[in-house]
Amino acid sequence: MRNFTWIAGVILAIVFLFTRTSDVFLGSTFAFYFLNGLSIFVLAVFSYFYFTVFENVAVDQLQSMQKTPSLTWFGWFARNLTEWTTILLVFSPYLLILLSISKGISFWFPIVSFTQTIAFVFVMLVCMFMVFLALTVIYHKIVSKKRGYLV
């Protein structure tokens, strides 16, 4: 029940921070800043607790990736597809939290609104890596069938 409450709080905090375009909530600026600060607090605490799970999963997956030899780089990515997918899926809540907190902080401190751009660039890099991973696996399938060997 406690985990469900945390997950619901995180979802509400992300939705609140993502959908706000002004510093007025239900006709009150005070209510907005209170909910904004509460949302940032919930996301920061959740990130701290979630980090232990992410660290354990990432370490296990990276260790199993070290044990997988391959002749080519695209073969290595293709053979470790399950591990990469798990790492990216476990890492994805951090991207949403980073974007949400950067938007929330920009309301408190407009001078640091550039953090939204930095967070967006980071998310785009991760998305580009996911596309690169998908193209690598497709290329691996084509080359393996064409040459008749598994790389």
C-alpha positions as CSV (number, residue, x, y, z in Angstrom):
1,M,0.0,0.0,0.0
2,R,2.9,2.4,0.8
3,N,4.5,1.7,-2.6
4,F,1.2,2.4,-4.3
5,T,0.9,5.7,-2.5
6,W,4.4,6.7,-3.6
7,I,3.7,5.7,-7.2
8,A,0.4,7.6,-7.2
9,G,2.2,10.6,-5.6
10,V,4.9,10.5,-8.2
11,I,2.4,10.3,-11.1
12,L,0.4,13.3,-9.7
13,A,3.6,15.3,-9.1
14,I,4.8,14.7,-12.7
15,V,1.4,15.5,-14.2
16,F,1.2,18.7,-12.1
17,L,4.6,19.9,-13.0
18,F,4.2,19.0,-16.7
19,T,0.8,20.6,-17.2
20,R,1.5,23.9,-15.4
21,T,2.0,26.9,-17.7
22,S,1.4,29.7,-15.1
23,D,2.0,30.2,-11.4
24,V,-1.7,30.3,-10.5
25,F,-3.6,27.1,-9.4
26,L,-7.3,27.3,-8.6
27,G,-7.0,31.1,-8.4
28,S,-4.2,31.1,-5.9
29,T,-0.5,31.6,-6.4
30,F,0.2,30.4,-2.9
31,A,-1.5,27.1,-3.6
32,F,0.6,26.7,-6.8
33,Y,3.9,27.3,-5.1
34,F,2.9,25.0,-2.2
35,L,2.0,22.2,-4.6
36,N,5.0,22.9,-6.8
37,G,7.3,22.6,-3.8
38,L,5.5,19.5,-2.6
39,S,5.8,17.9,-6.0
40,I,9.5,18.6,-6.2
41,F,9.9,17.1,-2.7
42,V,8.0,13.9,-3.6
43,L,10.0,13.4,-6.8
44,A,13.3,14.0,-5.0
45,V,12.5,11.5,-2.2
46,F,11.2,9.0,-4.7
47,S,14.4,9.3,-6.7
48,Y,16.5,8.6,-3.6
49,F,14.6,5.4,-2.8
50,Y,14.4,4.3,-6.4
51,F,18.1,4.7,-6.9
52,T,18.9,1.6,-4.8
53,V,16.6,-0.5,-7.1
54,F,18.1,1.1,-10.2
55,E,21.7,0.6,-9.0
56,N,21.1,-3.1,-8.2
57,V,19.5,-3.8,-11.5
58,A,22.0,-1.8,-13.5
59,V,25.0,-3.5,-11.9
60,D,23.5,-7.0,-12.5
61,Q,22.8,-6.2,-16.1
62,L,26.2,-4.6,-16.8
63,Q,28.0,-7.6,-15.3
64,S,26.1,-10.0,-17.5
65,M,26.9,-7.8,-20.5
66,Q,30.6,-8.1,-19.7
67,K,30.4,-11.9,-20.0
68,T,28.9,-11.8,-23.5
69,P,31.7,-11.9,-26.1
70,S,31.1,-11.1,-29.8
71,L,33.0,-10.6,-33.0
72,T,31.6,-7.2,-33.9
73,W,30.2,-4.2,-32.0
74,F,26.7,-4.6,-33.5
75,G,26.7,-8.3,-32.6
76,W,27.6,-7.3,-29.0
77,F,24.7,-4.8,-28.9
78,A,22.3,-7.4,-30.4
79,R,23.3,-10.1,-28.0
80,N,22.9,-7.8,-25.1
81,L,19.5,-6.4,-26.2
82,T,17.7,-7.8,-23.1
83,E,20.1,-6.1,-20.8
84,W,20.1,-2.8,-22.6
85,T,16.3,-2.8,-22.7
86,T,16.1,-3.5,-18.9
87,I,18.6,-0.7,-18.1
88,L,16.7,1.8,-20.3
89,L,13.3,0.8,-18.8
90,V,14.6,1.1,-15.3
91,F,16.3,4.4,-16.1
92,S,13.2,6.0,-17.7
93,P,11.5,7.2,-14.5
94,Y,14.6,9.4,-13.9
95,L,14.1,11.1,-17.2
96,L,10.5,12.0,-16.4
97,I,11.6,13.2,-12.9
98,L,14.5,15.2,-14.3
99,L,12.2,17.0,-16.8
100,S,9.5,17.6,-14.2
101,I,11.9,18.9,-11.5
102,S,13.6,21.2,-14.0
103,K,10.2,22.7,-15.0
104,G,9.2,23.1,-11.4
105,I,12.5,24.8,-10.4
106,S,12.1,27.2,-13.3
107,F,9.0,28.6,-11.6
108,W,10.8,29.1,-8.4
109,F,13.9,30.5,-9.9
110,P,13.3,31.9,-13.5
111,I,17.1,32.6,-13.9
112,V,17.8,28.8,-14.0
113,S,15.1,28.1,-16.6
114,F,17.8,26.8,-18.9
115,T,17.8,23.6,-16.9
116,Q,14.7,22.6,-18.9
117,T,16.7,22.7,-22.1
118,I,19.6,20.7,-20.5
119,A,17.1,18.1,-19.3
120,F,15.4,17.9,-22.7
121,V,18.8,17.5,-24.4
122,F,19.6,14.6,-22.0
123,V,16.3,12.9,-22.8
124,M,16.9,13.3,-26.5
125,L,20.3,11.7,-26.2
126,V,18.8,8.7,-24.4
127,C,16.1,8.5,-27.1
128,M,18.8,8.7,-29.8
129,F,20.7,5.8,-28.1
130,M,17.5,3.8,-28.1
131,V,17.0,4.4,-31.8
132,F,20.7,3.5,-32.4
133,L,20.2,0.3,-30.4
134,A,17.1,-0.7,-32.5
135,L,19.0,0.0,-35.8
136,T,22.0,-2.0,-34.6
137,V,19.8,-5.0,-33.8
138,I,18.1,-4.8,-37.2
139,Y,21.4,-4.5,-38.9
140,H,22.7,-7.5,-37.0
141,K,19.7,-9.6,-38.1
142,I,20.2,-8.7,-41.7
143,V,24.0,-9.3,-41.7
144,S,23.7,-12.6,-39.8
145,K,21.2,-13.9,-42.4
146,K,23.1,-12.7,-45.3
147,R,26.5,-14.0,-44.3
148,G,25.1,-17.1,-42.6
149,Y,26.8,-16.7,-39.2
150,L,26.0,-15.3,-35.8
151,V,28.2,-12.4,-34.9
